[in-house]
Amino acid sequence: PKGERWTDLVRALTELGVGAILPLRCARGEREPASLDRARRVAAEALKQSRRARLPRLGPAVDIAGLAAAGCRLIVCDPAGGPPSPG
């Protein structure tokens, strides 16, 4: 995400209670997300505000193969509106 959208995304996902945030590196992506240190500070603030118990794990940007190797659950959605397919 461009600009402050990365920190806004980290804040919102932390407030929702996600366990991990791993940015996806894509072929057409314009740049890597901002500093992970800043994202951790934003997540810590959101954690206090939402009274959550666990800070999400923030990792470096990974590609699809890296997500699959890490054992992450991937759900692929069809842009035409078909049902999602896990895999």
Summary of the structure (lengths in Angstrom):
residues: 87
radius of gyration: 14.2
end to end distance: 25.1
largest distance: 39.6
contacts: 193
relative contact order: 0.20
helix: 38%
strand: 11%
